[in-house]
Amino acid sequence: MRASLRRPERDGNRFALLGDGREFFARMLAAIAASRRYVLAEFYLVESGTVADRFVAAFAQAAARGVRVRMLLDGFGARGLAERDRARLRAAGVDLVFYNMPRWRTFASLFLRDHRKLLAVDGVVGFTGGAGLSDVFSAEASPDRYWRDCMVEMAGPVLQDWHTLFARTWRHCAHRRLDVAPRPSPALSPAERGRVAASAGLGRKDVGRSVVRRIRTAGARVWIATAYFWPSARLRGALRRAARRGLDVRLVLPGPQTDHPAQRSVSRLFYARLLASGVAIYEYQPGFMHTKLVLCDDWASIGSSNLDRWGALWNLDANQEVESTAFARQVEEVFERSFTDSRVFGSGDEVEHPWNVRFWQLIARAILAWSSRAVSRLGR
């Protein structure tokens, strides 16, 4: 897990942005149904329900056909997966492994979580983004409270890097090598350039560093959507400097509907200085905006990372970076819809910070300080 996570840029890929659960769940299930050799699945949030039931059935049917199905789920994020569903998977021949099951005797490492989202099939197609296998991402299963998110469908040589990343975490958790050899993915034409960026907790954060580098070199726009806004000083500084250079800098953040109200209150403490520098801030209104998406000019990054300080300390995260004018247009359309459905803060707007918000800020700072000390000990 300590080996370098940096992957090279690769040509010869194709990417498609899937902007809604109805679209990406259907595409993912179709890929599993078409599998012939192997299916690799790595997810954080997995909860029994309508969506999980469809995927459990799809994984079981694939295994019954002789497909090697390897599932790697986070021990905390998948606590909502009922024992009956776990038993169904194992009975069907699915190899199910959990990352860092919660154990109170090792309290500090309790926070180390596998936050990545990946479905890879036969070395032919893959998916990553911010969604898990849960009804909260389905408009059909949860019409009044579903979380807005998107995924990217991938084909080409970058799938080999996702395979390597999965295999490394699998060996760490299962204490054995992954018994699925990567299938060479030939370069496609017409093609797009891409790179897999990964972070492994304990301060190893290739995703955030890559985004900051792109912000610093952007020439026209920097648009970021994230579900939990607790940015590092380096990211905040890069955003302010970009806005002062005259770039179109916009943030799309959760509005009143969120699964962590206290965290949202703390995140609003960062608004004032960003607004003063010319950063535009949008708070999404129709529901919980769970998307993790970055667009710098025609470069995009999509995956599991919220670019937050907590995630950089504790989470295994991974994003797919794409350098493509055509893909950037797809990302732009998602952002434009989000802007329309958001409340806009201007440089003259003030965000009230009552005493209870200040209290949560102090708590958050204390937690972050403790986390940094814990990480420094674990990382030795």
C-alpha positions as CSV (number, residue, x, y, z in Angstrom):
1,M,0.0,0.0,0.0
2,R,3.0,2.3,0.4
3,A,4.2,1.9,-3.2
4,S,3.9,4.8,-5.6
5,L,0.3,5.4,-6.7
6,R,1.2,7.7,-9.6
7,R,0.0,6.4,-13.0
8,P,1.2,7.7,-16.4
9,E,-1.0,9.5,-18.9
10,R,-2.3,7.2,-21.6
11,D,-3.6,7.8,-25.0
12,G,-6.2,5.6,-26.9
13,N,-9.1,5.8,-24.5
14,R,-12.8,6.6,-24.7
15,F,-14.9,8.2,-22.0
16,A,-18.6,8.9,-21.6
17,L,-20.1,10.9,-18.8
18,L,-23.2,9.3,-17.3
19,G,-25.1,12.0,-15.5
20,D,-27.9,10.2,-13.6
21,G,-28.4,7.0,-11.6
22,R,-31.0,5.8,-14.1
23,E,-28.3,6.0,-16.8
24,F,-25.2,4.7,-15.0
25,F,-26.8,1.8,-13.1
26,A,-28.4,0.5,-16.4
27,R,-25.0,0.7,-18.1
28,M,-23.2,-1.0,-15.3
29,L,-25.7,-3.8,-15.1
30,A,-25.5,-4.3,-18.8
31,A,-21.7,-4.6,-18.6
32,I,-22.0,-7.3,-15.9
33,A,-24.6,-9.2,-17.9
34,A,-22.1,-9.2,-20.9
35,S,-19.1,-10.3,-18.8
36,R,-17.2,-13.4,-19.9
37,R,-14.0,-13.5,-17.9
38,Y,-14.0,-11.4,-14.8
39,V,-15.8,-8.6,-12.9
40,L,-13.9,-6.4,-10.4
41,A,-16.1,-4.3,-8.0
42,E,-14.8,-1.9,-5.4
43,F,-17.3,0.3,-3.5
44,Y,-17.6,2.3,-0.3
45,L,-21.4,2.8,0.2
46,V,-23.3,-0.4,-0.3
47,E,-26.8,-0.9,1.3
48,S,-29.4,-3.5,0.9
49,G,-32.4,-2.4,-1.1
50,T,-33.7,-2.2,-4.7
51,V,-30.4,-1.2,-6.3
52,A,-28.3,-3.6,-4.3
53,D,-30.7,-6.4,-5.0
54,R,-30.3,-5.9,-8.8
55,F,-26.5,-5.9,-8.5
56,V,-26.4,-8.9,-6.2
57,A,-28.5,-10.8,-8.7
58,A,-26.3,-9.7,-11.6
59,F,-23.1,-10.6,-9.8
60,A,-24.5,-14.0,-8.9
61,Q,-25.6,-14.7,-12.4
62,A,-22.2,-13.8,-13.8
63,A,-20.5,-16.1,-11.3
64,A,-22.9,-18.9,-12.3
65,R,-21.7,-18.5,-15.9
66,G,-18.1,-19.1,-14.7
67,V,-17.1,-15.4,-14.6
68,R,-14.7,-14.6,-11.8
69,V,-16.4,-12.0,-9.7
70,R,-14.2,-10.3,-7.1
71,M,-15.8,-7.7,-4.8
72,L,-13.9,-5.4,-2.5
73,L,-16.2,-3.4,-0.1
74,D,-15.3,-1.0,2.7
75,G,-16.0,-2.6,6.1
76,F,-17.7,0.5,7.4
77,G,-19.4,1.8,4.2
78,A,-20.9,-1.6,3.5
79,R,-22.3,-2.2,7.0
80,G,-25.8,-1.6,5.5
81,L,-25.4,-4.7,3.2
82,A,-27.6,-7.3,5.0
83,E,-26.2,-10.6,5.9
84,R,-28.7,-12.4,3.6
85,D,-27.2,-10.5,0.6
86,R,-23.7,-11.3,1.7
87,A,-24.7,-15.0,1.9
88,R,-26.3,-14.8,-1.6
89,L,-23.1,-13.5,-3.1
90,R,-20.9,-16.1,-1.4
91,A,-23.2,-19.0,-2.2
92,A,-23.1,-18.0,-5.9
93,G,-19.3,-18.1,-5.9
94,V,-18.6,-14.4,-5.6
95,D,-15.3,-13.8,-3.8
96,L,-16.3,-11.1,-1.2
97,V,-13.6,-9.2,0.8
98,F,-13.9,-6.3,3.2
99,Y,-11.5,-3.5,3.7
100,N,-10.6,-2.6,7.3
101,M,-13.6,-4.1,9.3
102,P,-14.2,-1.8,12.3
103,R,-12.4,-3.0,15.4
104,W,-12.5,-0.7,18.4
105,R,-9.2,-2.1,19.8
106,T,-7.4,-0.3,16.9
107,F,-9.2,3.0,17.2
108,A,-6.9,5.2,15.2
109,S,-6.9,2.9,12.1
110,L,-10.7,2.8,12.4
111,F,-10.9,5.9,10.2
112,L,-8.9,4.4,7.3
113,R,-11.5,3.8,4.7
114,D,-11.7,2.5,1.1
115,H,-13.7,5.3,-0.5
116,R,-13.1,4.3,-4.1
117,K,-15.8,3.3,-6.6
118,L,-14.9,1.0,-9.4
119,L,-16.6,-1.6,-11.7
120,A,-14.3,-3.1,-14.3
121,V,-15.4,-5.9,-16.7
122,D,-13.1,-8.1,-18.8
123,G,-10.6,-5.3,-19.4
124,V,-13.1,-4.0,-21.9
125,V,-15.2,-1.4,-19.9
126,G,-15.0,0.2,-16.6
127,F,-16.9,2.7,-14.5
128,T,-15.9,5.1,-11.7
129,G,-17.4,8.2,-10.0
130,G,-19.1,9.1,-6.8
131,A,-22.0,6.7,-6.5
132,G,-22.4,3.5,-4.5
133,L,-24.7,0.6,-4.7
134,S,-27.5,2.2,-2.7
135,D,-31.1,3.3,-3.2
136,V,-30.1,6.9,-2.3
137,F,-28.6,7.2,-5.8
138,S,-31.8,6.0,-7.6
139,A,-34.6,8.4,-8.6
140,E,-36.9,5.4,-8.9
141,A,-36.1,3.9,-5.5
142,S,-35.9,7.2,-3.6
143,P,-37.8,9.8,-5.7
144,D,-38.0,12.4,-2.9
145,R,-34.5,12.2,-1.5
146,Y,-32.1,10.7,-4.1
147,W,-28.6,12.0,-4.3
148,R,-27.4,13.6,-7.5
149,D,-24.2,12.0,-8.8
150,C,-22.5,11.0,-12.0
151,M,-20.1,8.3,-13.2
152,V,-17.8,8.0,-16.2
153,E,-17.7,4.9,-18.5
154,M,-14.2,4.1,-19.6
155,A,-12.6,2.0,-22.3
156,G,-8.9,1.7,-23.3
157,P,-5.5,1.4,-21.7
158,V,-6.4,3.3,-18.5
159,L,-8.3,0.1,-17.5
160,Q,-5.0,-1.6,-16.8
161,D,-4.1,1.1,-14.2
162,W,-7.5,0.6,-12.5
163,H,-6.8,-3.2,-12.5
164,T,-3.4,-2.6,-10.9
165,L,-4.9,-0.3,-8.3
166,F,-7.6,-2.9,-7.4
167,A,-5.1,-5.7,-7.3
168,R,-2.9,-3.8,-4.8
169,T,-5.8,-3.2,-2.4
170,W,-7.1,-6.7,-2.8
171,R,-3.8,-8.2,-1.8
172,H,-3.6,-6.0,1.2
173,C,-7.1,-7.0,2.4
174,A,-7.4,-10.6,1.2
175,H,-3.7,-11.4,2.0
176,R,-3.4,-13.1,-1.3
177,R,-2.8,-12.1,-4.9
178,L,-5.7,-11.3,-7.1
179,D,-6.3,-14.4,-9.3
180,V,-7.4,-12.3,-12.3
181,A,-4.7,-11.3,-14.7
182,P,-5.2,-8.0,-16.4
183,R,-6.4,-8.2,-20.0
184,P,-4.5,-5.9,-22.4
185,S,-6.7,-3.0,-23.5
186,P,-5.8,-2.0,-27.0
187,A,-5.7,1.7,-27.9
188,L,-8.9,2.9,-29.5
189,S,-9.4,5.4,-32.3
190,P,-10.7,8.1,-32.2
191,A,-9.2,8.4,-28.8
192,E,-8.9,10.5,-25.7
193,R,-6.0,11.0,-23.3
194,G,-6.5,10.1,-19.6
195,R,-4.7,9.3,-16.4
196,V,-5.7,7.5,-13.2
197,A,-5.0,9.6,-10.1
198,A,-5.1,7.8,-6.7
199,S,-4.7,8.6,-3.0
200,A,-4.1,6.1,-0.3
201,G,-4.7,8.0,3.0
202,L,-2.0,8.9,5.5
203,G,-1.3,12.0,3.5
204,R,-0.6,10.3,0.1
205,K,-2.8,12.4,-2.1
206,D,-2.1,12.4,-5.8
207,V,-5.6,13.4,-6.6
208,G,-5.6,16.7,-4.8
209,R,-2.1,17.6,-5.9
210,S,-3.0,17.0,-9.6
211,V,-6.1,19.2,-9.3
212,V,-4.1,22.1,-7.7
213,R,-1.5,21.9,-10.5
214,R,-4.3,22.1,-13.1
215,I,-5.9,25.1,-11.3
216,R,-2.5,26.9,-11.3
217,T,-2.1,26.4,-15.1
218,A,-5.7,26.9,-16.2
219,G,-6.3,29.7,-18.7
220,A,-10.0,30.3,-18.7
221,R,-12.1,28.4,-16.2
222,V,-12.0,26.3,-13.0
223,W,-15.3,24.6,-12.1
224,I,-15.5,22.2,-9.1
225,A,-18.4,20.3,-7.7
226,T,-17.9,18.5,-4.4
227,A,-20.2,17.0,-1.7
228,Y,-18.0,17.9,1.3
229,F,-16.1,21.2,1.2
230,W,-13.2,21.1,3.7
231,P,-10.4,22.3,1.4
232,S,-6.7,22.5,2.2
233,A,-5.0,25.9,2.4
234,R,-3.2,25.0,-0.8
235,L,-6.4,24.4,-2.7
236,R,-8.1,27.5,-1.3
237,G,-5.1,29.6,-2.2
238,A,-5.0,28.2,-5.8
239,L,-8.7,29.0,-6.2
240,R,-8.3,32.6,-5.0
241,R,-5.3,33.2,-7.2
242,A,-7.1,31.8,-10.2
243,A,-10.0,34.1,-9.6
244,R,-7.8,37.1,-9.2
245,R,-6.1,36.3,-12.5
246,G,-9.5,36.8,-14.1
247,L,-10.5,33.1,-14.6
248,D,-14.1,31.9,-14.3
249,V,-13.9,30.1,-10.9
250,R,-17.1,28.4,-9.7
251,L,-17.8,26.0,-6.9
252,V,-21.0,23.9,-6.7
253,L,-21.6,22.8,-3.2
254,P,-24.5,21.1,-1.3
255,G,-27.4,23.3,-0.3
256,P,-29.8,22.6,2.6
257,Q,-30.2,18.9,1.7
258,T,-27.1,17.0,2.9
259,D,-26.3,14.0,5.0
260,H,-23.8,16.0,7.1
261,P,-25.4,19.4,8.1
262,A,-22.7,20.2,10.6
263,Q,-20.0,19.7,8.0
264,R,-21.9,22.0,5.6
265,S,-22.0,24.7,8.3
266,V,-18.3,24.4,8.8
267,S,-17.6,24.6,5.1
268,R,-19.5,27.9,4.8
269,L,-16.8,29.4,7.0
270,F,-14.5,29.3,4.0
271,Y,-16.9,31.3,1.8
272,A,-16.0,34.9,2.8
273,R,-12.3,35.0,1.5
274,L,-13.2,33.0,-1.6
275,L,-16.0,35.4,-2.5
276,A,-13.8,38.4,-1.8
277,S,-11.3,37.0,-4.4
278,G,-14.0,36.6,-7.0
279,V,-14.8,32.9,-6.7
280,A,-18.5,32.2,-7.4
281,I,-20.2,29.8,-5.1
282,Y,-23.4,27.9,-5.9
283,E,-25.4,25.9,-3.4
284,Y,-27.5,23.1,-5.0
285,Q,-31.2,23.2,-4.1
286,P,-33.3,20.4,-5.5
287,G,-31.6,17.6,-3.4
288,F,-28.3,16.4,-2.1
289,M,-25.5,17.1,-4.6
290,H,-23.1,14.3,-4.1
291,T,-21.1,14.8,-7.3
292,K,-17.2,14.9,-7.3
293,L,-16.3,16.6,-10.5
294,V,-13.6,19.1,-11.7
295,L,-13.3,21.0,-15.0
296,C,-10.2,23.1,-15.7
297,D,-10.4,24.4,-19.3
298,D,-10.8,21.1,-21.2
299,W,-9.3,18.9,-18.5
300,A,-11.7,17.0,-16.2
301,S,-11.3,14.8,-13.1
302,I,-14.1,12.6,-11.8
303,G,-14.1,9.9,-9.2
304,S,-14.5,9.4,-5.5
305,S,-12.4,12.2,-4.1
306,N,-14.1,15.2,-2.5
307,L,-10.7,17.1,-2.4
308,D,-11.3,17.5,1.4
309,R,-8.7,17.4,4.1
310,W,-10.4,14.5,6.0
311,G,-10.3,12.3,2.8
312,A,-6.7,13.2,2.2
313,L,-5.8,12.0,5.7
314,W,-7.8,8.8,5.8
315,N,-9.4,7.7,2.5
316,L,-8.3,5.5,-0.4
317,D,-9.6,7.6,-3.3
318,A,-9.2,7.5,-7.0
319,N,-10.2,9.7,-9.9
320,Q,-10.2,9.4,-13.7
321,E,-8.6,12.4,-15.4
322,V,-9.5,13.1,-19.0
323,E,-7.9,15.6,-21.4
324,S,-10.5,15.9,-24.2
325,T,-12.5,18.8,-25.7
326,A,-15.4,16.4,-26.4
327,F,-15.6,15.0,-22.9
328,A,-15.2,18.6,-21.5
329,R,-18.4,19.5,-23.3
330,Q,-20.2,16.6,-21.5
331,V,-18.9,17.8,-18.2
332,E,-19.9,21.4,-19.0
333,E,-23.5,20.3,-19.6
334,V,-23.7,18.7,-16.1
335,F,-22.3,21.9,-14.6
336,E,-24.6,24.1,-16.5
337,R,-27.6,22.2,-15.2
338,S,-26.2,22.4,-11.6
339,F,-25.8,26.2,-11.9
340,T,-29.4,26.6,-13.0
341,D,-30.6,24.5,-10.0
342,S,-28.5,26.4,-7.4
343,R,-28.6,29.4,-5.2
344,V,-25.8,31.8,-6.2
345,F,-23.6,33.6,-3.7
346,G,-22.0,36.9,-4.8
347,S,-19.1,38.9,-3.4
348,G,-21.6,41.1,-1.6
349,D,-23.5,38.3,0.1
350,E,-22.8,37.5,3.7
351,V,-23.1,34.1,5.4
352,E,-24.2,34.2,9.0
353,H,-22.1,32.2,11.4
354,P,-24.1,31.7,14.6
355,W,-22.4,30.5,17.8
356,N,-23.2,26.9,17.1
357,V,-21.4,27.0,13.8
358,R,-18.4,28.5,15.4
359,F,-18.6,25.7,18.0
360,W,-18.5,23.1,15.2
361,Q,-15.5,25.0,13.6
362,L,-13.6,24.5,16.8
363,I,-14.6,20.9,17.0
364,A,-13.6,20.4,13.4
365,R,-10.2,22.0,14.0
366,A,-9.6,19.8,17.0
367,I,-10.6,16.6,15.1
368,L,-8.3,17.6,12.2
369,A,-5.4,18.3,14.6
370,W,-5.9,14.9,16.2
371,S,-6.2,13.2,12.8
372,S,-2.9,14.7,11.6
373,R,-1.1,13.4,14.7
374,A,-2.7,9.9,14.3
375,V,-1.7,9.9,10.6
376,S,1.9,10.8,11.4
377,R,2.1,7.8,13.8
378,L,0.4,5.4,11.4
379,G,2.5,6.6,8.5
380,R,5.9,5.8,10.2
